[in-house]
Amino acid sequence: MRSALVTHEECLKHLTPPGHPEQVARLEYILQALEEINLLRVSAPMAAEDDILRIHPREYIGYLRDAVPETGYKSLDGDTHISPGSLTAAYRAAGGVLRAVDLVMAGEAKNAFVAVRPPGHHAETQTAMGFCLFGNIALGVKHALDFHNLKRVAVIDFDVHHGNGTQELLWDEARCLTFTSQQIPLWPGTGAEEEQGKFNNIVNIPLPPGSSGALMRQKYEASVFPALQKFEPELILISAGFDAHEADPLGELNWSTKDFSWLTERLCTVASNCCEGRLVSILEGGYNLDALADSVKAHVIKLCEA
């Protein structure tokens, strides 16, 4: 059984202003890096309105729809922009996560990587921010719990920026245990250890600027992997941001491509022990194009080897 790659060309039609770090080229570089890997290649469907309504109110969806310009760009905040193709891309991104969960739960793929944009882990219930429109991974969690009737789902977010949207959307979801490591201090200013969720279901792991992959490995070995295995999730979802790389322009952590490879392999081992290898990884950040492509390739190779 192969690993799946879930993506769609319409995710290339989410355009951002020139010089913006969350650019079309991110996905182009990734897809080129994965071209020669033997993957089950799956087209990301559009999420249905009812799917999005699991985590976002109808008023918010209407706000985004009204914001879509006929040409050019519209700024939702200083960092987050929307273009004529953005909302379709966001529905594809959300739908791609749902499709990946379905593939893995049905045993049609052993695991999956969802290469889509815009990313999602900063989008809050009624707020687009941090380049994100819909809370893609939170939607995947709700889908796994409610549609596939799972009792325990785990999220691991290793993006350099804290997944404030995921935290907010899953704050009171007792069936999901979320682990998130991030540089502190750094935008968006959340992610302190004392932010633990309504049911102690969120574990934040702050990492200081300038720290290396060695500290990350130590933290994950000491706290994440033991707690994750004790939780015994039936599915693991990863918010795979690659902006903790030492070459990334938006963060100050010094991880190497080998660190992402190590972390992926360890998470696959936990998935093998706990949930028959069921794991879905969703693209988040990563803004140095070459480092992003190299890190994603290393990540996907470890998914294939699992």
Backbone torsions as a table, in degrees:
resi	resn	phi	psi	omega
1	MET	NA	134.0	-174.7
2	ARG	-94.4	163.4	168.0
3	SER	-78.0	148.9	-179.6
4	ALA	-103.3	144.7	169.3
5	LEU	-113.7	116.7	-178.8
6	VAL	-109.7	121.8	-178.3
7	THR	-158.1	177.9	177.0
8	HIS	-159.6	141.0	-177.9
9	GLU	-63.1	-23.7	179.4
10	GLU	-69.0	-15.8	174.3
11	CYS	-70.8	-13.8	174.3
12	LEU	-82.0	-8.7	-176.8
13	LYS	-96.0	2.8	170.2
14	HIS	-82.3	103.1	-174.0
15	LEU	-99.3	142.3	176.7
16	THR	-123.2	161.4	-177.2
17	PRO	-60.0	153.1	178.0
18	PRO	-53.4	134.8	-179.8
19	GLY	87.3	-5.3	179.8
20	HIS	-72.0	136.0	-176.5
21	PRO	-66.6	-31.9	179.8
22	GLU	-89.2	83.6	-170.0
23	GLN	-115.7	164.5	179.4
24	VAL	-55.2	-38.5	-176.0
25	ALA	-59.0	-24.7	177.8
26	ARG	-56.0	-51.3	-178.1
27	LEU	-70.9	-36.1	177.7
28	GLU	-60.8	-45.2	179.4
29	TYR	-63.0	-41.4	-179.5
30	ILE	-63.8	-49.0	-177.2
31	LEU	-63.5	-36.7	176.6
32	GLN	-65.6	-39.8	-179.7
33	ALA	-66.0	-26.5	-176.2
34	LEU	-97.8	1.5	-172.6
35	GLU	-55.4	-42.2	-172.1
36	GLU	-94.6	4.8	178.6
37	ILE	-87.6	136.2	-177.7
38	ASN	-77.5	94.2	-176.8
39	LEU	-122.4	152.7	169.0
40	LEU	-78.5	109.6	-172.9
41	ARG	-94.7	121.7	-171.0
42	VAL	-127.2	135.5	178.4
43	SER	-79.7	130.7	179.0
44	ALA	-73.7	122.2	177.2
45	PRO	-78.2	167.9	171.3
46	MET	-74.8	131.7	170.8
47	ALA	-65.5	145.9	175.8
48	ALA	-79.5	157.2	178.7
49	GLU	-57.0	-40.7	-179.9
50	ASP	-63.8	-30.3	176.3
51	ASP	-64.4	-50.2	-179.1
52	ILE	-61.1	-34.6	-178.6
53	LEU	-68.0	-9.9	174.7
54	ARG	-64.8	-27.2	-175.5
55	ILE	-128.1	-20.6	-178.8
56	HIS	-122.4	139.1	179.4
57	PRO	-72.9	158.8	-178.6
58	ARG	-59.8	-33.1	-179.6
59	GLU	-63.7	-36.9	179.8
60	TYR	-69.2	-42.1	177.6
61	ILE	-61.1	-41.0	177.5
62	GLY	-64.1	-38.0	176.9
63	TYR	-60.1	-45.7	179.0
64	LEU	-64.8	-42.3	-179.2
65	ARG	-62.1	-42.0	180.0
66	ASP	-69.0	-24.4	-176.8
67	ALA	-80.3	-17.8	-175.9
68	VAL	-64.2	122.2	-178.8
69	PRO	-83.1	160.7	176.3
70	GLU	-74.0	-32.5	176.5
71	THR	-145.0	163.4	174.1
72	GLY	70.4	-140.5	-175.3
73	TYR	-136.3	153.6	168.5
74	LYS	-126.7	135.4	-178.6
75	SER	-90.6	124.3	175.5
76	LEU	-86.9	-29.2	168.4
77	ASP	-156.3	-169.0	-175.6
78	GLY	-65.2	-20.9	-176.3
79	ASP	-112.7	-22.6	-167.0
80	THR	-111.2	123.5	-173.7
81	HIS	-127.4	154.8	-179.0
82	ILE	-131.9	137.6	-178.2
83	SER	-124.3	177.0	-178.0
84	PRO	-56.1	-30.7	-178.7
85	GLY	-97.5	3.0	-170.9
86	SER	-69.8	-43.0	-175.4
87	LEU	-68.9	-38.9	174.9
88	THR	-61.4	-43.3	177.5
89	ALA	-60.5	-40.5	-179.9
90	ALA	-65.7	-38.0	176.0
91	TYR	-67.1	-36.2	175.9
92	ARG	-66.4	-41.5	179.7
93	ALA	-61.6	-47.3	178.6
94	ALA	-64.8	-43.9	179.3
95	GLY	-64.8	-33.1	177.5
96	GLY	-63.3	-38.5	176.9
97	VAL	-64.4	-44.6	179.5
98	LEU	-62.5	-42.6	178.9
99	ARG	-62.8	-40.8	179.7
100	ALA	-64.1	-42.6	177.0
101	VAL	-60.2	-44.3	179.6
102	ASP	-62.0	-43.3	-179.8
103	LEU	-60.1	-45.6	-176.9
104	VAL	-71.4	-41.0	-179.9
105	MET	-67.5	-29.8	179.5
106	ALA	-84.1	-5.8	-178.1
107	GLY	75.7	18.2	178.2
108	GLU	-83.6	-17.8	174.4
109	ALA	-143.6	145.8	-178.5
110	LYS	-76.2	-29.0	174.1
111	ASN	-162.2	179.0	-175.4
112	ALA	-152.0	147.6	170.3
113	PHE	-117.7	127.4	-176.9
114	VAL	-105.1	104.6	-177.1
115	ALA	-97.9	90.5	-175.1
116	VAL	-138.7	165.0	171.9
117	ARG	-153.8	152.3	3.7
118	PRO	-66.5	154.9	175.6
119	PRO	-69.4	-176.3	-170.5
120	GLY	-139.9	-15.7	-164.0
121	HIS	-77.1	-4.4	174.2
122	HIS	-96.4	-13.9	-177.4
123	ALA	-69.9	122.2	177.5
124	GLU	-93.8	-179.3	-172.7
125	THR	-53.2	-44.5	-177.8
126	GLN	-129.0	24.2	-175.7
127	THR	-139.9	121.4	169.6
128	ALA	-83.2	133.8	-179.8
129	MET	-165.2	162.9	175.3
130	GLY	57.8	38.2	179.9
131	PHE	75.9	2.5	-170.1
132	CYS	-111.0	142.0	179.2
133	LEU	-110.0	-50.2	178.3
134	PHE	-116.3	148.0	178.0
135	GLY	-79.7	78.8	-169.8
136	ASN	-58.0	-48.0	-175.1
137	ILE	-72.7	-35.0	175.8
138	ALA	-63.2	-37.8	176.1
139	LEU	-63.3	-41.4	176.8
140	GLY	-61.1	-38.9	177.0
141	VAL	-61.6	-50.4	-178.7
142	LYS	-61.1	-39.6	179.3
143	HIS	-63.6	-44.1	179.7
144	ALA	-64.0	-41.4	-178.4
145	LEU	-71.8	-46.6	-170.7
146	ASP	-89.6	-36.9	-179.1
147	PHE	-86.5	-41.3	-179.0
148	HIS	-95.4	1.3	174.2
149	ASN	58.2	36.9	175.5
150	LEU	-77.6	155.4	179.8
151	LYS	-101.8	-25.4	-176.7
152	ARG	-143.5	122.9	175.8
153	VAL	-127.6	141.0	177.9
154	ALA	-115.5	146.1	174.9
155	VAL	-120.2	134.9	171.5
156	ILE	-123.2	124.0	-178.5
157	ASP	-120.4	111.3	179.8
158	PHE	-111.3	19.2	172.7
159	ASP	-61.2	149.9	-179.7
160	VAL	-66.6	-26.0	177.6
161	HIS	-97.2	141.0	179.7
162	HIS	-63.6	135.7	177.5
163	GLY	-80.4	72.3	-176.8
164	ASN	-61.0	-35.6	179.8
165	GLY	-67.2	-45.8	176.8
166	THR	-59.3	-44.2	179.0
167	GLN	-59.7	-45.6	-178.6
168	GLU	-66.6	-42.9	-176.8
169	LEU	-69.7	-27.2	-177.5
170	LEU	-110.7	12.7	-175.0
171	TRP	-54.3	-40.8	-176.5
172	ASP	-112.6	25.8	178.7
173	GLU	-98.1	94.8	-174.3
174	ALA	-67.1	-20.4	-177.5
175	ARG	-82.5	-4.8	-179.0
176	CYS	-120.6	130.2	174.4
177	LEU	-108.2	120.8	-174.5
178	THR	-111.4	126.3	173.7
179	PHE	-111.4	129.5	-178.6
180	THR	-141.1	119.7	176.0
181	SER	-103.8	140.9	-175.8
182	GLN	-160.0	155.7	174.0
183	GLN	-70.1	132.5	175.6
184	ILE	-134.3	123.9	5.7
185	PRO	-83.5	147.9	175.8
186	LEU	-175.6	154.0	173.4
187	TRP	-53.5	140.2	10.6
188	PRO	-94.5	10.2	175.7
189	GLY	91.3	1.8	176.7
190	THR	-105.9	177.0	175.5
191	GLY	104.5	21.1	176.7
192	ALA	-72.9	157.2	-177.2
193	GLU	-60.3	-31.5	-177.4
194	GLU	-74.3	-9.6	174.7
195	GLU	-81.5	99.1	-167.5
196	GLN	-120.4	2.6	179.9
197	GLY	82.7	163.4	-176.8
198	LYS	-64.2	-31.6	-175.9
199	PHE	-118.9	31.6	-174.7
200	ASN	52.4	39.7	-174.4
201	ASN	-103.3	8.2	178.8
202	ILE	-128.0	130.1	179.6
203	VAL	-120.8	109.0	178.5
204	ASN	-96.1	137.2	-177.2
205	ILE	-126.1	88.5	179.1
206	PRO	-68.1	138.6	177.4
207	LEU	-123.4	132.7	-175.7
208	PRO	-74.6	149.1	175.2
209	PRO	-54.5	141.3	178.9
210	GLY	86.5	-7.1	-179.3
211	SER	-76.4	156.5	-173.4
212	SER	-104.5	-179.7	175.9
213	GLY	-63.5	-22.3	179.1
214	ALA	-63.0	-41.6	177.7
215	LEU	-67.5	-41.4	176.9
216	MET	-57.0	-47.9	-179.2
217	ARG	-59.8	-41.4	179.4
218	GLN	-62.4	-45.4	-178.6
219	LYS	-64.8	-43.8	-179.1
220	TYR	-67.1	-40.9	178.5
221	GLU	-64.8	-37.4	-174.8
222	ALA	-78.6	-37.5	-171.2
223	SER	-122.3	-41.6	-172.7
224	VAL	-74.7	-54.9	-173.4
225	PHE	-63.0	-43.9	177.7
226	PRO	-62.3	-43.5	-179.6
227	ALA	-68.2	-36.6	178.8
228	LEU	-64.3	-45.1	179.6
229	GLN	-67.3	-35.7	177.3
230	LYS	-65.6	-35.8	179.3
231	PHE	-67.1	-29.7	-179.6
232	GLU	54.5	61.8	179.7
233	PRO	-65.8	152.5	175.3
234	GLU	-91.7	-10.2	177.1
235	LEU	-158.8	140.8	175.7
236	ILE	-115.3	130.8	175.4
237	LEU	-115.7	137.2	-178.5
238	ILE	-116.4	127.3	164.6
239	SER	-87.2	99.5	-170.7
240	ALA	-94.7	88.2	172.5
241	GLY	-98.2	136.1	-175.3
242	PHE	-111.7	21.6	-178.8
243	ASP	-88.0	5.0	168.7
244	ALA	-81.8	-1.8	178.8
245	HIS	-62.9	144.0	-177.2
246	GLU	-60.5	-21.6	-178.8
247	ALA	-92.7	-3.5	-174.1
248	ASP	-73.5	138.8	-176.9
249	PRO	-80.5	-13.5	-173.8
250	LEU	-103.4	-5.1	179.2
251	GLY	-131.2	174.3	-178.0
252	GLU	-129.3	26.1	170.9
253	LEU	-92.7	156.9	-172.6
254	ASN	-119.6	51.8	175.7
255	TRP	-78.7	153.0	174.8
256	SER	-106.2	169.3	174.8
257	THR	-57.9	-35.8	179.0
258	LYS	-63.6	-30.3	177.9
259	ASP	-67.4	-41.6	176.9
260	PHE	-64.5	-38.3	178.2
261	SER	-63.3	-46.0	178.5
262	TRP	-60.3	-47.7	-177.4
263	LEU	-63.2	-41.1	178.2
264	THR	-62.0	-46.0	-179.4
265	GLU	-61.1	-41.9	-179.8
266	ARG	-67.1	-38.9	178.2
267	LEU	-68.0	-35.4	176.3
268	CYS	-65.8	-36.0	177.3
269	THR	-64.1	-44.1	177.0
270	VAL	-61.6	-43.1	178.9
271	ALA	-61.4	-39.6	178.4
272	SER	-63.5	-38.9	-178.9
273	ASN	-74.3	-33.2	-170.1
274	CYS	-101.7	-37.0	-167.4
275	CYS	-143.8	39.5	175.1
276	GLU	56.2	30.5	177.0
277	GLY	79.9	4.7	-175.9
278	ARG	-69.2	113.8	-175.7
279	LEU	-150.8	136.1	176.4
280	VAL	-128.1	126.2	-179.7
281	SER	-111.7	134.1	-175.9
282	ILE	-121.9	130.1	179.9
283	LEU	-64.0	132.8	171.4
284	GLU	-119.5	-110.1	-174.2
285	GLY	-90.0	-173.3	-176.7
286	GLY	128.6	110.0	-164.9
287	TYR	-127.4	-3.5	164.7
288	ASN	-91.5	115.4	-167.4
289	LEU	-60.7	-43.9	-179.2
290	ASP	-68.5	-43.8	178.4
291	ALA	-64.3	-38.8	178.2
292	LEU	-61.4	-50.1	-178.7
293	ALA	-61.1	-44.5	-179.7
294	ASP	-64.2	-42.4	-177.2
295	SER	-69.7	-42.1	177.8
296	VAL	-62.9	-42.8	179.0
297	LYS	-59.5	-45.9	178.4
298	ALA	-61.8	-40.6	178.1
299	HIS	-60.2	-48.8	-176.5
300	VAL	-70.1	-36.0	176.5
301	ILE	-59.6	-41.7	177.9
302	LYS	-67.6	-34.4	174.4
303	LEU	-61.9	-41.8	-179.8
304	CYS	-66.9	-33.1	-178.2
305	GLU	-79.7	-14.6	-175.3
306	ALA	-64.1	NA	NA
